[in-house]
Structure formats: structure tokens, C-alpha cells
Amino acid sequence: MRRLVVLLAISGLLVTAPLVTSCGGSEEKLMEKPQRPKRPSRPGSSSSGDKDEIVTLKFENPKWDLIQPYFAKFLEQKHTAPKDLFAPRVAKFIPRPAVETREEVEETIAKVEDEPPRGPLEQYALKDYRLMIIMSGTAVPKAVVVDPKSQAYVIQRDTRIGSKGGIVESITQYMVVVKEPNEENATKITIKPPYLDLATHAGFEDEEAPPEEEFAVPPSRPVTDLP
């Protein structure tokens, strides 16, 4: 009886062994990843060989020779932090004006205060004064001028006249000579009457005689009330 039980147990083990081995193999097959099918390579393509190989292609470019030296210098430069594209560039292209110091401004103010005050004959330009009378032939020649406001003044040699600092150099019978600074030629103010050209009016045979007004000579003005 015991012998029969042992035989049954051994036969049961032999029957269950192939079932266990077959189940384990199916699990291993399920865990494996499916492999993709390989694509057929095109004829003449370089990918038909090994994938680890690197193929270098060189093309001739004549324009590369023009920029090659500059590109080589660019590679040698050290990499720095990027610049601020929105930073103001005005100070780089437009120089800042030089600001005068406080001491220089004080000096210029002192120079202006040192200038002597202008007199009544230095308020207008020299051309605005009219020469009215000249008293010559004396020890001190004098003349009378009138400003734009019809105010009369007596001038003599070394008298300042005009807004540019002119000085009277001389007074003659019909002329007053004034020399202004920074001017090459002196200014001449004259009251000389026009010449009467008798040769122009000599002999009127076929032409009418000119009117008497052309021959009229302005009367001389008496010189009085001069200091």
C-alpha cells in the first residue's frame, strides 16, 4: 500500500513539472521589448554602412577665403558677459561740454564791473550821430553833434563817441575823424558842401541854362554859444 502511494506522488510531480516550466518561459517572453524592423537602405546612400562611422563632407566656397582671417580672430577672443543693448550711448558719441568752474565765472563778473560807465555819447552807434557845426581855426577845435533824440553835444579831440568806443582823432574845417577799435580805417564825418563845377555849365548855346537852384550855395551858419 505504501509503495502504491509513493508511486502516485512521483507520477504527480512528473506531470506538474512541464506546466511550471512552460509558464515561466511565457512570462520571460512577455517582458522582452519588441524589436523594430530595420529599414532597407537606399542604394548609393552612406547610411548603408555602420552607424558609428562619421562622414565629413567638404565643399569649396570661394567667399570663405574673404572672411576666414576675421573669423579666426573671433575664435581667439575671450567670451565676456553680454552688453546691455538698452544702455544709453549718447556719452560715447557726443562729448560732454566743459562746465566752467565757479572761480572763472567770478573773474568774468569782476571784469565786467571794472569797465567804466558809458557816457551819453556812447549810447548809440557812430552812424546815428549827425554832425551839425564845426568850429575850427582855434586853439581847441570843437564840433556839435546831435543824437537820435535831437540832443546836442559838443565834442573835441580825444572825446569818446559811438557804442564801439570810438575816439575823436582830429577836427578840421569840414570833417571830424573818429577811430574805432578793431577797425582798420577811421570813420570820417563831413559837412563839406558839394563843389560847384562851373566847367559843366559853361557856355549854353543850344541848351537851356540850368535853374538858379543848382548854383545856390547854402548860407554859412553862425557859430555861437560854444564853450
Buried (B, 14 or more C-beta within 10 A) or exposed (E): EEEEEEEEEEEEEEEEEEEEEEEEEEEEEEEEEEEEEEEEEEEEEEEEEEEEEEEEEEEEEEEEEEEEEEEEEEEEEEEEEEEEEEEEEEEEEEEEEEEEEEEEEEEEEEEEEEEEEEEEBBBBEBEBBBBEBBBEEEEEBBBBBBBEEEEEBBBBBEBBBBBBBBBBEEBBEBBBBBBBEEEEEEBEBEBEEEEEEEEEEEEEEEEEEEEEEEEEEEEEEEBEEEE
